[in-house]
Amino acid sequence: MSYFQSGERIHLVDKKGRQYALTLKAGDLYQLSGHKIAHDDLIGKPDGSLAMLSGNKTMLALRPTFGDYVLKMPRGAQVLYPKDLALIPMWADVYPGARVFEAGTGSGALTMALLRAVGPRGLVVTYEAREDFARTAMTNIERYMGPVPNLIPLRRNAYEGISLLDDGLPFDRLVLDLPEPWQVVPHAAQVLRSGGMYLSFVPTVPQVVQTVEALHRATVFGMVETFETLLRTWSIQGRSVRPDHRMVAHSGFITVARKIESGLWPTIQAGESLGEVADIHDEGEDRGR
Ligand SMILES: C[S@@+](CC[C@H](N)C(=O)[O-])C[C@H]1O[C@@H](n2cnc3c(N)ncnc32)[C@H](O)[C@@H]1O
């Protein structure tokens, strides 16, 4: 059995499934729309217990799942949604023990997904341009995961270059969630190992096009694919079975590529656009996803 402790972050969930985050502290009082509960009444209770607030308001007290935690944690930058956080480690093929480069850290949501995927034997190096975002991210990460000795957070501009660590070893995987990933592609080509995976996430079509062009221009990337995911939840109540009225219709596009020896596919030259190199368009079609 796992019991709530002072200092940990939990969520209270109401009948409508709405979640409210709080950090437990002995002696404190939690208030929600006039209903109150002493933190001491929650500390020591098992995960998944009912919590009785004043005015007979009943809620569930839960340790948040990773996805729930991310949606409620303090944000500097916009976080990636759970649907993308779930896919990215899979499509970047982030495995236990991998050495991963990430930029930008943002609020730390993707960093945590990567840390979970590499496990204690792996390593994540993450660059963030803004000091305030980097601080928020570290607070979010450590609050959820505790100390993370295998995370190296650096306040750096990824557009200016990526440094290898002192051991000089290349990265196995490179994952980008920043506005201009095409500026990082030439650096990615330098620091990824052969066979390594590149992945970037961008919200708009022009960003995808620039990114894919940069990957082809770099000449050492192949198997370039771009996709997005739509997640539609359903309401199932008695005979009323239908999709929910609301959904997150768009978050962004994921582009993946492998670092390879060039020669199998044509590349695009400086000044050329993808439309001028017809063969590239057929690449990677119908991969049976
Ligand atoms: C959309 S946010 C990343 C959110 C993050 N993936 C998460 O889930 O919490 C983009 C971040 O990239 C950072 N950024 C933008 N340009 C950068 C650069 N050149 N180098 C490093 N970080 C950069 C921004 O400051 C911002 O924090």
The ligand as a Gaussian input file, in Angstrom:
#p B3LYP/6-31G(d) Opt

LIG

0 1
 C        7.287000      24.547000     -26.969000
 S        8.512000      24.774000     -25.790000
 C        9.033000      23.130000     -25.378000
 C        8.070000      22.430000     -24.454000
 C        8.581000      21.122000     -23.934000
 N        8.758000      20.151000     -24.983000
 C        7.632000      20.571000     -22.904000
 O        6.909000      19.598000     -23.225000
 O        7.551000      21.083000     -21.782000
 C        9.875000      25.368000     -26.734000
 C       11.046000      25.749000     -25.848000
 O       12.195000      25.904000     -26.684000
 C       12.967000      26.945000     -26.161000
 N       13.833000      27.413000     -27.219000
 C       13.505000      28.185000     -28.301000
 N       14.575000      28.366000     -29.074000
 C       15.602000      27.695000     -28.495000
 C       16.969000      27.521000     -28.832000
 N       17.481000      28.078000     -29.913000
 N       17.740000      26.764000     -28.018000
 C       17.224000      26.211000     -26.881000
 N       15.935000      26.359000     -26.518000
 C       15.135000      27.089000     -27.312000
 C       11.919000      27.966000     -25.704000
 O       12.462000      28.879000     -24.764000
 C       10.852000      27.071000     -25.121000
 O       11.066000      26.860000     -23.760000

